[in-house]
Amino acid sequence: MRIVEIRESAVPLQANIQNAVVSFADHTVSLVAVVSDVIRNGKPVTGVAFDSIGRYAQSGLLRERFIPRLLKAKPDDILDPSGGAIDADKALRVMMRNEKPGGHGDRAHAVAAVELALWDLNAKLAGIPAWKLIADKFGVEARERMPVYAAGGYYYPEDSLGRLKDEMKSYGDMGYTSFKMKIGGASLAEDMTRIEAALSVVGDPNVLAVDANGRFDTPTAIAYGKAMAGYGLRWYEEPGDPLDYQLMADLAAVYDRPLATGENLFSLRDVDNLIRHGGMRKGRDLFQMDPALGYGLGEFARMIKAMEAAGYARAQLFPHGGHMIALHIVVGLGLGGSEAYPGVFAPVGGYAPDCTLEGGGIAPGPLPGFGLEAKPDLAPHIAALTA
Ligand code: MG
């Protein structure tokens, strides 16, 4: 088996929304296709994936560095011993040639998009869904469904409380049983009113999480923690800058309920530092690293190994994402769950119609690979890229 060609296109996100820090209106995602020389049903078997939501397409990095390196590699440099599939770890090493350590920024997303497309390719070559290939490869008993929560709870310019309540109610009507809302985009007092409004709809505080998207300094993070302590919320996410491990440790010392962070950590070394210095509590706090932002599945598996070696459970890992790739990875690696963004971040966000939501959990469909082709809004982009 040989890689014949690797293509990329920048796909705009449909997301006219913003959180406490970022507007997503001009965000894009790199959609990548790895074309093999294996022909089935008259077409080359092609692996498809994307970097995750919230960090932009990486077209330049892919075209100038990572795609040429992989295409130049000798077959032995990237194939597994059977010669019939790609060894994703070998391919990662090839892509990272001449890259210095540290400074894990946008290149981690660029590499992730290609590495995950190789997993999609391998699963399609084997004729099995990606979750099955992942579970077999890592020796994990797969989950049947991924516990999922509806992430949203945005700020609205008019009738903000009424629309927040309507939004939470609409997620419940869709079948979601747990929820997340934004904080940090208004004053503390206003945010507490918003939390109470959301609780008046969802009822149980154990099914409502809040996300500050990295907005607060330490005193503000602690002030919010004290103000929210009485609600008993499910978790308090990304209170401060993702690299401020001391802030997490200081907050964990005074806030008893679960904390969550990690969606903006892109390397094993960053996660090691969170483990060493972030005060993350075993059996309580959540890690949210996203393999589609951080070099792909191989690096993600090394992050899980580091977590488990330090005494954390993989059930504490809820990857950021809200897309098909995260779904297959959570199911295949037996992780805690992930998110969904109903109605936003199309065409990459959300799940295909054959992925059913039942009892608060979503199940992958039967297609080989990540099943991206079954998503009606994404399929035309894949068709255009692979035409
Ligand atoms: Mg978040």
Residues whose N, C-alpha, C, O or C-beta is under 5 A from the ligand:
A	BS01	MG	D211
